[in-house]
């Protein structure tokens, strides 16, 4: 796969609609050509302790952020016509579909590919198949795990190597 967009969401709580940040990396002809990061005001707008502990974001970080539809207006032109790639696509695809439903937006039926599933075949003897571990297997050191843009960069790196 030479043309795709890697995507990663972080959520504020256990609701898949509570996306609070998004990272996108656009790859064309195997080269990183664009990226996008934004905080998002989550829906519902509360943070639980465990999610904040993972990514470090709180309500104070997103209280002035735009809601998802306005953020997605900026994302959509970047990813138009591209398949989406995520590490553990089940999570990111579920979030994307849920937030489209929440805001009554028409879902464009994005094609999703999963670097986590692919990594199980490519690296069957890896100690685990978490993003940071597989990124290392592909020669990328992930420094700021659970920052949506950093995770999207790691995912794009993996996808270039194994998809």
C-alpha positions in Angstrom: 0.0 0.0 0.0 1.6 3.3 -1.1 -1.3 5.7 -0.7 -3.3 5.9 2.6 -4.1 8.0 5.6 -3.1 6.8 9.1 -5.5 7.9 11.7 -5.6 7.8 15.5 -8.2 9.0 18.0 -7.9 9.5 21.8 -11.1 9.5 23.8 -12.2 11.3 27.0 -14.1 8.5 28.5 -15.5 5.0 27.7 -18.0 6.3 25.1 -16.8 5.9 21.5 -18.3 9.3 20.7 -16.0 11.0 23.2 -13.1 11.6 20.8 -11.0 14.4 22.2 -8.1 14.4 19.8 -7.3 13.2 16.3 -4.1 12.7 14.4 -3.8 12.1 10.7 -0.8 11.3 8.5 -1.2 11.2 4.7 1.1 9.0 2.7 1.2 9.2 -1.1 3.5 7.1 -3.2 5.1 5.8 0.0 6.1 9.3 1.2 4.7 11.2 4.2 3.1 14.3 2.5 0.8 15.8 5.1 -0.3 15.6 8.7 -3.0 17.0 10.9 -3.7 17.2 14.6 -6.5 18.7 16.5 -8.1 18.7 19.9 -11.8 18.0 19.9 -14.5 18.9 22.4 -15.8 15.4 23.3 -19.3 14.2 23.4 -20.2 13.6 26.2 -17.9 16.3 27.5 -16.4 14.7 30.6 -13.1 12.9 31.2 -12.6 9.8 33.3 -9.5 9.2 35.3 -8.2 6.3 33.3 -8.4 7.9 29.9 -6.7 11.1 31.2 -4.0 8.9 32.8 -3.3 7.3 29.4 -3.1 10.4 27.2 -2.8 13.3 29.7 -5.7 15.3 28.3 -8.3 16.9 30.5 -11.5 19.0 30.1 -9.3 22.1 30.4 -7.4 21.1 27.3 -10.5 20.8 25.1 -13.0 23.3 26.6 -12.2 25.8 23.8 -11.8 23.1 21.1 -14.2 22.7 18.2 -16.7 19.9 18.1 -16.1 17.0 15.8 -18.1 18.2 12.7 -15.9 21.4 12.4 -12.7 19.4 12.9 -13.8 16.8 10.3 -14.3 19.6 7.7 -10.6 20.1 7.8 -9.8 16.4 7.8 -12.1 15.3 5.0 -10.2 17.0 2.1 -6.9 15.6 3.3 -8.1 12.0 3.3 -10.4 12.1 0.3 -10.2 8.9 -1.7 -7.7 7.3 0.6 -8.0 4.1 2.6 -7.6 4.6 6.4 -5.1 2.7 8.4 -5.2 2.4 12.2 -3.4 0.2 14.8 -6.3 -1.6 16.2 -8.8 -0.4 13.6 -11.7 -1.8 15.6 -11.3 1.1 18.1 -10.7 3.9 15.7 -13.3 2.8 13.2 -15.9 2.3 16.0 -15.1 5.8 17.3 -15.4 7.4 13.8 -18.7 5.7 13.0 -20.1 6.6 16.5 -19.2 10.2 16.3 -20.7 10.5 12.8 -23.9 9.0 14.1 -23.8 11.3 17.2 -23.7 14.4 15.0 -26.1 12.9 12.4 -23.5 13.1 9.7 -23.5 10.9 6.6 -20.7 8.3 7.0 -18.7 7.9 3.7 -18.0 4.2 4.3 -14.3 4.6 4.7 -12.1 1.5 3.9 -10.1 0.7 7.0 -7.0 -1.5 7.3 -5.4 -2.6 10.6 -1.7 -2.6 11.2 -2.2 -4.5 14.5 -3.7 -7.5 12.6 -1.1 -7.3 9.9 1.7 -7.2 12.5 0.6 -10.5 13.9 1.6 -12.1 10.6 4.6 -9.9 9.9 6.1 -10.3 13.4 4.7 -13.5 14.9 7.4 -13.7 17.5 7.2 -10.1 18.8 6.8 -9.9 22.5 3.4 -8.2 21.9 1.7 -6.3 19.1 1.2 -3.0 20.8 1.8 0.1 18.7 5.1 1.1 20.3 6.5 -2.5 20.1 5.6 -2.9 16.4 6.9 0.5 15.6 10.3 -0.5 17.1 10.2 -3.6 15.0 9.8 -1.4 11.9 12.6 1.0 12.9 10.6 3.8 14.4 11.0 4.8 18.1 7.6 6.1 19.4 8.4 8.8 22.0 5.0 10.2 22.9 2.7 7.2 22.9 -1.0 8.2 23.1 -0.5 11.6 21.5 -2.9 11.1 18.5 -0.5 12.6 15.9 2.5 10.7 17.2 0.5 7.4 17.2 -0.7 8.2 13.6 2.9 8.7 12.6 4.0 5.4 14.1 1.0 3.7 12.4 1.9 5.2 9.1 5.5 4.0 9.5 4.3 0.5 10.3 1.9 0.5 7.4 4.6 1.5 4.9 6.7 -1.4 6.1 4.1 -4.3 6.3 1.0 -3.4 4.3 
